[in-house]
Amino acid sequence: MRKIYWIASSYYAEGLPFSLVQQVSVQFFTAAGAGTPLIGLLSLLGLPWNLKLFWSPLIDLFGNKKHWIFIMELILAGVAVLLIWPAQTHNLDLAFKIFALMAVMSATHDMSVDGFYIQTLPEAEQAGYSGLRVAAYRVAMLVGNGALVIIAGWISWFVCFLLAALMLLALAFWHRAVLPEPLVVPAHRQERWQQVRAALQSYLQQPHILWALAFILLFRAGDAFLFAMVTPFLHSLGYGLVARGILTGAVGTITGIGGSILGGLIIARWSLQRSIFSLTVVQSFPILAYAWLAWGKPDLYAVAAVAAFEQFAGGLGTAVLMVFLMQRCQKGYEATHFAIGSALMSLAATIAGSYSGFLVVELGYMHFFLLSFAAAVPSLFLAFFLPAGLFTQERERYGILPK
């Protein structure tokens, strides 16, 4: 039972800073009156997650992961407090720098949590707790982009960021008390560097790796454009902080959790190879729905339905990508291989999102969303034509025969 508590709390602690950096920052800049080009550039805050592999060995080389988790959560709490200052003056330059610092600390914290999870739990138990990890992470995003944004609209940004800091501070001392000490005997630093090099080489030497890398990079390209501009688009329709917190934070996150669960069930029932194309198609439909919203500007109920559908379809896509990444992980290198895949999958969001605001200025929202759908088309072709050899591991593990 104790495992459930620390697994849930550690992945909640992983999701909350991510939500602050990737979601709440957009809400804050939108409320402060920033233009779409600047809001789009907030996608560059995702760079630390793209580049985290370059400093990931430091977590293995110095100290243990429990200490890293505690220290990172203390620092993240302090950085959240720093956000109170630009929140009072709407100093967007200072706010961006503080969010960038939080992004670096959050990416480092993510690697500490993921590494601790893999290092501490027996391999046979790791898959069994994966649903709990995803649920806790999603709850954190519900709190961040939902509850905290609503509080900012009802009360103030001061209270929003102060509550975030207090939560992170409480989590730090909770984890210091309840996380078990790692049982793995540390290796010499030279051996660890050799392990890192071997992990990178083994990942790139997998069969059909170019197909796999292309799919990971392009799978969410359309969503990346969409994600960056949903908040300013809803703002342009007249929806304020509270309404956006309810639509994209509360309702959207709940439907996103439902989509992730359903996607996992579909893949478990029919296999990833058989369901990957259909789920990729469904993931792309909400982009056209947003183009319809931009064209017709319908009422609140239609907007809520589209926002809920977008998060639900995104949840389905998340299930596809998570399973695809896990199938690229070879025994003995699971942590590093998953870190490589997860860093690559967010690269499209960083690059596409940074250009999205400029495209909105040039094209307007309706044509921008149509362009976003066009960016999703390559992922449909890749999902349909992926070599069967990429799913050999899946067939061998579950006894699935090719269709």
Secondary structure, DSSP 8 states (H G I E B T S, - for coil): -HHHHHHHHHHHHHHHHHHIIIIIHHHHHHHTT--HHHHHHGGGGGHHHHHGGGTTHHHHHSS-HHHHHHHHHHHHHHHHHHTHHHHHHT-HHHHHHHHHHHHHHHHHHHHHHHHHHHHHS-HHHHGGGHHHHHHHHHHHHHIIIIIIHHHHHHT-HHHHHHHHHHHHHHHHHHHHHHS----S----HHHHHHHHHHHHHHHHTSTTHHHHHHHHHHTTHHHHHHHHHHHHHHHHTT--HHHHIIIIIIIHHHHHHHHHHHHHHHHHHH-HHHHHHHHHHHHHHHHHHHHHHHHH---HHHHHHHHHHHHHHHHHHHHHHHHHHHHT--TT-HHHHHHHHHHHHTHHHHHHHHHHHHHHHHH-HHHHHHHHHHHHHHHHHHHHH--GGGGHHHHHHHT----
